[in-house]
Amino acid sequence: MPPEQASTSKSAGRAQASARYGGVRIGCAGWSLPSAERARFGAADSVLAAYATRMNAVEVNSSFYRPHRRSTWQRWADSVPAEFRFSAKLPRAITHEARLRAAGPLLDDFIGQVEGLGDRLGALLMQLPPSLAFDAAIAARFFTMLERRTAAAVVCEPRHRSWFGEPAQELLQRYGVQRAGVDPAVPLAVASRPSADGALRYWRWHGSPRVYYSAYGEGRLVAMAAAVRAEAVAGVETWCVFDNTAAGYAIPEALRFQELLAGASG
């Protein structure tokens, strides 16, 4: 797709997301639909296509565990509306095994695969292991390699406290890498809020107190919606991803979150 067409498509997608939920992309970590919720989605030829009748974003976590062919990413892109966006998680071979070192060939493989999404690639997500401390030289080399390979937005979820100091924050900002706002906020409370700079805000809600299993409930969802609205900036795309999928709470809570934001923006 020519750059001018890609730019137009991205702008149109953001405009439609804005019209529905005040500029917010709401989705889940994966597109499995609990049977109890299936009737709330439209008829479609695949589960992903059905999911996309109600959601405008999804986070692909399976790419962390195993590679997908470029043709698979392309098929997924072809099954969703033009305004829909994917966030693709970097493989653990890069973040946990290589620990960001000498990762060029691994990045080449991964980027070559996810480029099958075309303009439906909204972000790349890198979740770092809790044991990975910030090393400015290693991080700078890695972000330089990533910057040379893709123009996609990059979101980082660090889980070692050294990544929340001023040197790390300055480096992330220098390379345009957005830090995710996460619940539960480990290891510091500041981790609960996303970076306040750049063209993207990214929230990841894993469920608490029991990670991946707990529901948030109405009171927490209302508070989360208020926090997202408070962080909203005109022209800045916001992502809200529900990762409390293990017991089936992500889908219904994402749908309720849509209602809360739609009501606030309507």
VENGI-V603891 format. One record per residue. N is the residue number from 1. SS is DSSP state (h for helix, s for strand, l for the rest). D_LAST is the distance of its C-alpha to the last C-alpha in Angstrom with 1 decimal. Layout:
BEGIN
n=(N:N)
ss=(SS:SS)
d_last=(D_LAST:D_LAST)
END
This chain:
BEGIN
n=(1:2:3:4:5:6:7:8:9:10:11:12:13:14:15:16:17:18:19:20:21:22:23:24:25:26:27:28:29:30:31:32:33:34:35:36:37:38:39:40:41:42:43:44:45:46:47:48:49:50:51:52:53:54:55:56:57:58:59:60:61:62:63:64:65:66:67:68:69:70:71:72:73:74:75:76:77:78:79:80:81:82:83:84:85:86:87:88:89:90:91:92:93:94:95:96:97:98:99:100:101:102:103:104:105:106:107:108:109:110:111:112:113:114:115:116:117:118:119:120:121:122:123:124:125:126:127:128:129:130:131:132:133:134:135:136:137:138:139:140:141:142:143:144:145:146:147:148:149:150:151:152:153:154:155:156:157:158:159:160:161:162:163:164:165:166:167:168:169:170:171:172:173:174:175:176:177:178:179:180:181:182:183:184:185:186:187:188:189:190:191:192:193:194:195:196:197:198:199:200:201:202:203:204:205:206:207:208:209:210:211:212:213:214:215:216:217:218:219:220:221:222:223:224:225:226:227:228:229:230:231:232:233:234:235:236:237:238:239:240:241:242:243:244:245:246:247:248:249:250:251:252:253:254:255:256:257:258:259:260:261:262:263:264:265:266)
ss=(l:l:h:h:h:h:h:h:h:h:h:h:h:h:h:h:h:h:h:h:h:l:l:s:s:s:s:s:s:l:l:l:l:l:h:h:h:h:h:h:l:l:l:l:l:l:h:h:h:h:h:l:l:l:l:l:s:s:s:s:l:h:h:h:h:l:l:l:l:h:h:h:h:h:h:h:h:h:l:l:l:l:l:l:s:s:s:s:s:l:l:h:h:h:h:h:h:l:l:l:l:l:l:h:h:h:h:h:h:h:h:h:h:h:h:h:h:h:h:h:s:s:s:s:s:s:s:l:l:l:l:l:l:l:l:h:h:h:h:h:h:h:h:h:h:h:h:h:h:l:l:l:l:s:s:s:s:l:l:l:h:h:h:h:l:h:h:h:h:h:h:h:h:h:l:l:s:s:s:l:s:s:s:l:l:l:l:l:h:h:h:h:l:l:l:l:l:l:l:s:s:s:s:s:s:l:l:l:l:l:l:l:l:l:l:l:h:h:h:h:h:h:h:h:h:h:h:h:h:h:h:l:l:l:l:l:s:s:s:s:s:s:l:l:l:l:l:l:h:h:h:h:h:h:h:h:h:h:h:h:h:h:h:h:h:l)
d_last=(34.3:35.0:33.2:31.5:30.1:29.0:27.2:25.4:24.5:23.1:21.0:19.6:18.9:17.1:15.0:14.0:13.3:11.1:9.1:8.7:8.6:8.5:12.2:13.4:16.1:16.5:19.8:23.1:26.7:27.9:26.7:28.8:27.1:28.5:29.8:27.8:24.6:25.9:24.7:21.0:21.7:22.8:26.5:28.0:31.4:30.9:29.1:27.4:26.3:24.9:23.1:21.5:20.0:17.4:17.8:17.7:20.5:23.6:26.3:29.8:32.1:35.0:36.0:37.0:39.7:40.9:40.7:39.1:40.6:38.9:38.9:36.9:34.2:34.3:34.1:31.0:29.4:30.4:28.8:25.1:22.7:23.1:19.9:21.0:22.8:25.6:26.8:30.6:32.6:35.9:39.0:40.7:43.8:42.4:40.8:43.0:46.2:46.8:44.8:43.7:47.3:48.9:45.8:46.1:47.3:44.7:41.9:43.4:43.3:39.7:38.2:40.2:38.6:34.9:35.2:35.3:31.4:31.5:28.3:26.4:27.9:25.2:27.2:30.5:30.7:33.9:34.3:37.6:40.0:40.4:44.0:43.2:43.7:42.6:45.3:44.6:47.0:45.9:42.2:42.8:44.9:42.4:39.4:41.7:42.5:38.9:38.0:40.9:39.7:36.0:33.3:30.6:28.6:30.5:29.2:31.8:31.8:35.1:36.6:39.6:39.3:41.1:38.1:36.2:38.9:38.8:40.9:38.7:35.5:37.2:38.4:35.0:33.5:36.5:35.8:32.1:31.7:28.6:29.3:27.0:25.5:27.0:27.2:29.9:30.7:34.2:36.4:34.7:31.7:30.6:30.2:26.9:25.1:25.0:26.7:25.2:26.5:26.3:23.8:22.6:21.4:22.5:22.2:24.6:24.5:27.8:27.7:29.5:32.0:33.4:32.4:31.1:31.6:29.6:26.2:23.8:22.7:19.7:20.6:21.2:18.0:16.0:18.3:17.9:14.2:14.8:17.6:15.8:13.2:16.3:18.1:15.5:17.2:16.2:18.1:18.9:18.1:17.5:19.0:18.7:21.7:22.7:26.5:27.4:28.6:32.1:31.3:28.4:25.5:23.7:22.1:20.8:19.6:17.8:16.1:15.1:14.0:11.6:10.1:10.0:8.4:5.7:5.2:5.7:3.8:0.0)
END
